[in-house]
């Protein structure tokens, strides 16, 4: 398991868990960042862009560092 902030461009992973406050975790789940969901790193960095389904979202690196994911090989 690794953190979402460690994914490289175009790498895919499944969300495992969020390590942070409940309110933020709920909001992220509403966006599609919930356990078992497939995500793709489109643009890594301080203001990363990730793909979830047909959507794209910009997320700050400090939040990415709290999301554990399982990378696809």
For each residue, the residues with C-beta under 8 A, 3 or more apart:
1: 16 68 69 70
2: 6 7 13 68 69 70 71
3: 6 64 65 66 67 68 69
4: 7 13 15 39 41 48 50 64 65 67 68 69
5: 44 48 61 64 65 67
6: 2 3
7: 2 4 11 13 41 44 69 71
8: 11 41 44
9: 41 42 43 44
10: 40 41 42
11: 7 8 40 41 71 72
12: 38 39 40 41 71 72
13: 2 4 7 38 39 41 69 70 71 72
14: 36 37 38 39 69 70 72
15: 4 18 33 34 35 36 37 39 67 68 69
16: 1 35 68 69 70
17: 35 67 68
18: 15 24 25 28 29 33 66 67 68
19: 66 67 68
20: 24 25 63 66
21: 24 25
22: 25 26
23: 26 27
24: 18 20 21 27 28 63
25: 18 20 21 22 28 29
26: 22 23 29 30
27: 23 24 30 31
28: 18 24 25 31 33 34 63 67
29: 18 25 26 32 33 34
30: 26 27
31: 27 28 52 55 57
32: 29 37 39 52 53 55
33: 15 18 28 29 37 39 52 67
34: 15 28 29 37
35: 15 16 17
36: 14 15
37: 14 15 32 33 34 52
38: 12 13 14 52
39: 4 12 13 14 15 32 33 50 51 52 69
40: 10 11 12 50 51 52
41: 4 7 8 9 10 11 12 13 44 48 50 51
42: 9 10 48 49 50 51 56
43: 9 48 49
44: 5 7 8 9 41 48
45: 48 61
46: 60 61
47: 58 59 60 61
48: 4 5 41 42 43 44 45 58 59 60 61 64
49: 42 43 56 57 58 59
50: 4 39 40 41 42 56 57 59
51: 39 40 41 42 55 56
52: 31 32 33 37 38 39 40 55 56 57
53: 32
54:
55: 31 32 51 52
56: 42 49 50 51 52
57: 31 49 50 52
58: 47 48 49
59: 47 48 49 50 63 64
60: 46 47 48 63 64
61: 5 45 46 47 48 64 65
62: 65 66
63: 20 24 28 59 60 66 67
64: 3 4 5 48 59 60 61 67
65: 3 4 5 61 62
66: 3 18 19 20 62 63
67: 3 4 5 15 17 18 19 28 33 63 64
68: 1 2 3 4 15 16 17 18 19
69: 1 2 3 4 7 13 14 15 16 39
70: 1 2 13 14 16
71: 2 7 11 12 13
72: 11 12 13 14
73:
